[in-house]
Amino acid sequence: MFILMLFIFTVGYTLIIFEHKIKINKAASALLLGVLTWTAYILGGKEILSLGLSRSWNEFSSQLINPLNTETVREFIAHHQLPEHISEIAGIILFLLGAMTIVEVIDSYQGFRILTDKIRTTKKIKLLWLISFLTFFLSAILDNLTTTIVMVALMRKLSRDTHDRWLFAGLIVISANSGGAWSPIGDVTTIMLWIGGQITAVSIIKTIFIPSLVSMVVPLTILSFFIKGKIKHPSLKENEMREFVPYRDQVTILIAGVFALISVPVFKTYTHLPPYMGMLLGLGFLWFYTDLRFHFNGKKDLRKLNVNRILKEVDTPTILFFLGILSGVAALQSAGHLDVLSVWLADKIGNIYVINVFIGLISSVIDNVPLVAASIGMYDVANPDAIGYASFFVQNGDFWSFLAYCAGTGGSVLIIGSAAGVAAMGLEKIDFFWYIKHISWLALLGYLSGALTFWLITLI
C-alpha cells in the first residue's frame, strides 16, 4: 500500500499535467488523487505504519501498549492525522476563497479600471517590467498567492490577447514567488520558518532580497529580448453592464478591497490568528458595506452587484483543485514518503547548498509546505555558539536562509509547483506544456542565478 499511494499520486498528477489533452478537468483528477491516496493509506495503515516512517505515528504510539492493531491505526489516521491536515488545508482554501471573492468584487465594480487607466504605456516590454516589479514588491507586503490573483485580474483589463496574458501571467508567478521569498510574511514557508524561530524578519530581508531580485530580473531580462510590439487593450463588452457604475463607487470599492487585502498580515501579526481569518474579516466588511451602501439606493442595476451574486463568478474548480492536490500531498507526508525523501537527500548529498537546491526543484512538483515542514523536523536549530557544520543550522544560519529562498522560488519552474502558479493556471486556463515551453526554462535560469548569487554572497 505504501507503493500504491505513490502510484496513485503519480497517475493523478499525470492526469493533471495532460488536462488539455484528455479533456478532463484538473479539479476532478486532483479530487480523485486526494481521496484515493488517503483511502489506500487507511486500508493499508497497519502495514504502512509498521514501517516506522511516520514521525507523527511514532510519537502517538510511543505511549500505547499495543499500538499496531487495526482499530487503533484507523482511529489514528481518520480522527487524528486527517482532521489535522484538513484543518491546515481548509485555512488555505478559505484564504483563497476570500481573496478571489474580494478581487471579483473589485472587478465587478470596475475598480481595476482606475489602475489600468493610469497605465498609459502600450509597449509590451515597458509594461512587462512595470507589472513584474509591482508584483515583486506587492507580494512581500501581501503574499504571493493574493498578489498573483490581483495582478492576473489586472492584466485581464490591460490585454485582450491570450498569448500575451499567459506570458505576463508566467512572469507574475515568477515575480510573486521571488517577492514572497525575501519577506517573512510573503510566503507560507517563510512564515513557517519565521514562526519556528529558524529565521528572523530583519535577517531574511537582508540575506534573501538580492538573490530573490536576481531570480526575477534574469528571466525578465531574457524575455525582454523576445517580446515586442504593443499591447492590445480590451474593449468593454455590452453584456458586462459596466457603464452604470459611478466613478465614486469604483474608487470606494477599490480602496476598501485593497485595504481588506493589505490588512491581512497586520491582522495576523496583532491577533496571532491564521491569515484566513483576516481575509474573511475583510470580505465580511466589504460584503456588509456593499449591501448597506448599494442594495437600498434605488438603482436596480447596482443590486445585481451584491456579493452573493458575485460569488457565482468565483472560480470554484480552482479551489477544488487546491483541495485535492493538497490532500494528496498531505497523505504522502502522513505516511512518511516525504520524510524518506528528506533523509535520502541528507544521506546521499550532504552539502546543505545542494540539498536546498534539490528541495527547491522538488517543490515545483510537490508542494513546498510539507517539504519545508519535513526539513524543519529533520534539523533542530543549533546552539548560537555552534561551529563547523552545525553552524549552518543556528538561527539565521545559511541552511535556513537558503531553504527560505529555494522553497519560495523553486516552485516557479512548473506552474503547479506553487500556490501562485496554480492560481494563475486556474484563472487564465494556462496549458501545462505551454508553461514548460515558454516559462519553465526562464524560471529555472532565474532560480539557479539567484541560488548562485546567494552562494557568492556567503563567500564574501
N, C-alpha and C positions, 0 to 999 in steps of 0.2 A: 504493500500500500504506500510505503514511503516513496518508491519509484513511480507508482501510479499517480501520485499527487503532482509530481514534477511533469509527468507525461500530459496530464490534463491541462496544467498551466501552459505548457508548450503548445499544445494543439489549439487551445483557446487564444493564445497570443498570436499564433499564426493566422487564425481566422480574422482577428482584428487587423492584422497587417494587410491581408488581402480583401479587406472590406469592399473596395470598389471593384474588385474583380469578380467576387462571388455574389455581390449584391445583397449581402446580409449585414444589417446594421451592427456596428461595433458594440453598441449597448447590449444587444441580445447575446453576442458572443461573450462579452465581459460578465454578464449576469450568470450565464451558464458556467463560465470558468470559475467564478467566485463560489457559487453554491456547490458545484460538483467537487471542487477541491476540498472544501470543508466536509462534504459527505464522505469522501474517501478517507479523510483524516479520522473522523469519528468511528467509521466502520472498522478501520484498522488501527484504532487508537492504542489498543493493548500492545500490539506488535511494534508500532512506531515509537511509543513512549519507552518501551523496554530497551530501545537502542541507547537511551540516556543522552540524547542530543538536545532535548528541550530543557532550557535552563529554568523556565517557569515551572515545569513539572518537577524537576529535581528539587526546587525549593518547596513546592507544595507537598510533595510526597515524603519529604525528609522526616516528618513527624508522624507519619502513618505507619501502622504495624504491618498491614497487608495492602499496599497501595495498588499493586498491579492486578486488580480484579475488574471485570468488565463494567460493573456498575459504577465503581469509583472513577474509572477512566472516562466514561461517558459523562458523568456528573462534572468532572473537571473541565472537559472540552466544551460541553454545551452550556454550562452555568458559570464557568469561570473565565476561560480564555475567550470564547466567542463574544460574550457581552462586553468584555474589556476592550476588545478590538472594535466592536460595533460602536461603542461609545466614542472612540477616537475618530472613526470613520464618519460617524454622524456629525461630529464637530466640523469636519471638512465639508461635508455635504451641505450643512446648514449655512456655513460661511459662504460657500459657492452660490447657494440659492439666494441668500440675502444680497450678495454683491451683484449677481446677474439681474435681480429684480430692480435694484436701485439704478443700475445702468440703463435698464429698459425704461424705467420711469423718466429718467433724464432725456433719453432718446425720444420717447413719445411726446414730450413737451418741447421738443426741438432745442433742448438745452445745448446740445453739441454744436448746433449751428452758430452759436455765439463764438465758439472757439474756431470752428472751420472758417468762419467769415474773417477772422483775424489773420489767418494764414493766407497771405496773398500770393506766395510763390507757386508757380505751376511746374517748376523744374523738379524732376524726379530726384536728382542727386541731392539738391539742397533740402528737399522735403524729407528724404531718407535720413540725412544727418540730424535734422531737427527732431524728427519723431524718435530716432534711436536715443539721442541724448536726453530727451524729455522722459522717455521710458526708463532709462538707466537711473536717473535721479529720483523719479517718482516712485519706482519700485523699492527704493531704500526707505522711503517715508511710509508708504502703504505696505505692500508686499508684492511679490512677483505675480501672483495669481490675480489679485484685484487690478493691478496695473495693466496686465495683459487684456483683461476683459474691457477695461476702459479704453485702451488705445486701439484695440481691434474695432470697437464700436465707433471710435473717432475716425478711423481710416475708411469705414463704410461711407462716411459723409464727405470724404475727400476724393475718393476714386470710384469709378464705376467699372473699371477693368479688373476682372477676376484675377488674372495673372499678376498684375501689379499689386493687388491687395494681398495675394499669397506671399509675394516677395517681401513686402513690408511686414506682414504678419510673422514671417520667419525671422526677420531682424528684430521685431518686437519681442519674440520669445527669447532670443539670444540676449538682448539688452535687458529684459526684465530679470532673467536668471543671473546675469552678471551684476546688475544693480542690487539684487537681493542678497548676493553672497557677502558683500562687504558691510552690510548693515545688520545689527543684532536683531532687528525686527523685520528684515526684508525677506526671510525665507524660513520655513518651518525648521530646517536643520540648524540654522544659526540660532534660532530661538531655543532649540533643544540644548545646544552646546552652551549657550549663554546662561540659561536657567540651571543647567547641570554644573556650572562652575568651571567648565573646561576653558572658557574664554571670557574676557571682559569686553564691555562695549567699546571703550576707547581703543583697546589693543586691536580688536578685529578691524576697526575702521582704518587704523594706521597701517596695519600689516597687509590687508587684502585689497584696499582701494585700488592701488596701481595695477596689480595683476588682473583684477576684475575689469578695470578700464581697458587694459590691453586686450582681454578676451573679447571685448565688444568692438574696439576700434579696428583690430586686424580684419575680421570678416567685413566690417563696414567699409573699410578702405578698398578691399579686394572687389567687393560688389560694385563699388562706385565706378570701376573701370568697365563694367559690363552694362550698367543700367543707363539709358539715355532717353532723351525726349522729354515731353511734358505730360503732366498728369491730366487725366480727363475727369473733370468734376461731374458727379451725378446730378441729374435734374430731379426735382421733386415730382413724384407721380401724383396724378389727380386722386387716386384712390387712397393715398396716405392721409388725406384730410388734415394737412398741417397748417394751412393758411389761417385758420381761425385762432391759433394760439397767440395771444398778445405778447409783445416783446418783454414786458414786465414780468409776465408769468414764466417765460423762458429763463430769464435771469434768476428769478426766485428759486425755481426748481433746480437749476444748475448749481447754485450756491448751496442750497440745502442738501443736495445729493452728494456733492464733493465733500462738504463738511461731514456728512454721515460716514463717508469712507475714510477720511483723514483722521477722524476721531477714534477709530477702532484701536490703533496701537496705544493711544493716550488712555482710553478706557481700560485696556488690558493692564497697562503699567500701574494705574492707580487702584484698580479694584482687584487685580490678580485673577479675574475671571477669564475664561477662554475667549479667544478672539471672536468666535462666532456669536457670543452674547453681545458684544459691542456692535457687530454687524446687524444683528436682529433688532437691537435697540435703535440703530439708525434707520432701519427700514420701518420700524413701528412709528417713529416720529414723522418720517416722510409720508407714510400712509395716512396717519392721523391728520397731518397738515393739509394734504391734497383733498381729503374728504371734507374737512372743515372749510377750506378756502373755496373750493370749486364745486362741490356737489350741490350746494344750495344757492348758487349765484344766478340761477335762471337761464344759463346758457346751455342749451341742450347738447351741443357738440362736446363741451368740456366734460359733461357727465360720462362720456364714453372713455374718458381717460382716467377713470379711477383705478386704483391699483389692483382690485380684484379682477378687472378685465385685462389689465396689462399682464398679470401673472400668466395668462393663457399664451402669451408670446414668449415666455421664458423657455429656453432650450432644455426641456426635460430629458431627452435622450442623453445629452452630455452629462447631466447629473447622475443618471443611472449607470452610465459608463464608468464614472468615478467610483460609484458604489461597488460595482462588480470587480473592477481591476484591483482596487484596494483590498477588497475582501480576499481575493485570491492570494495576494502578496502576504496578507496577514496570516493566512493558513500556512504558507511556507515558513514564515517567521516562527509561528507557534510550534510547528513540528520539528524545527531545527535545521531546515535546509540552509537558511541564511547564515546561521552560526557555523555550519560546515564550510561554507564559502569563505567566511571571515578567517577561520582557523587555517584554511588552506593557503590563503594569501599571506598570513603571518609566517607560516612554516616554510613555504616554498619560495617566497620572495624576500621577506625580511626587511629590505630597505623601506623606510617609512615613506619616502617620497614616491617610490614606485607603487607601493601599496595604495596610497591615496589616489594616484593617477588611475589605477585599475578600478578603485571604488567609484571614481567619477564616471568612468566609461561604463561600468556595470549599472550605474544609476540611470543611464539612458535606456536601459531595458527593464530594470527593477526599480521601483520607487525608492528614492534616496532616504526617505524617513526610516524604514526598517534597517537599511544598511548602516546609517549613522547610529541608530539605536543599538545595533549589534556591535559596532565599533566601540561605543561608549561602554557597553557591557564587558567587552574583552579587556579593556585597559582602564586602570584606575588613574586618577590624577595624582601624579608623583609629588613627593615632598619638594618644596621650593628650593631646597639645597641639593637636590639630586644632581649628579654629574654623569657624564658619559651618555650611554644610550637612554637611560632613564630621564635625562634632561629634556628629551623630546616630548615627554608626557606631563611635564609640570603645567600649571595653569598658564595659558597663552604660549605653550610650547609649540614647536614647529609642526608636530603631528596634528594637534587640534586646529591650529590656524589653517594649515594646508587642507585638512579634512573639510573645513568650512568652505574653502574655495572650490575644491574638486567636487564635493557633493552638490554644491549650489549651481555650478556652471556646466558640469559634465552632462547633465540631463538634456541639454540643448542639442546634443548630437543626433538624437532621434526625437521626433515630435511627440511621441508618447512617453518620453523619458522624464517629463516634469509636469507639474500641475499647470504651469503656464502653457506648455505645448499642447496638452490635452484640451485646455480651454480654447486655444486658438484653432485647433483641429475641429472641435465641435462647432464653434461659432462660424467659421469660414468654410467648413467642409473640405479641408485640405487633404489631398491624397497622400497617403503614407510614402509611396515611392516617389512622388513628386518632391516631397520634402528631402528625401535622401539624395535625389539627383541635384537639387538646386541649393539646398541649405546645409545639409549634414556635413559636407566637406568643409564648408566655411566655418561652421560651429566647431568642428574638430580642430582646425588650424588655430582658431581663436583660443580654444580651451588649452591646447598644448603650448601656445605662445604665452598665455597667462601663467601656466604652470612653470615654464622655463623662467619667466620673469620673477616669480616667487623664489625659485631656487637661487637665481643670481643675487637677489636681494639678501638672502640669508648668508651668502658668501662675503658680502661687503662688511 
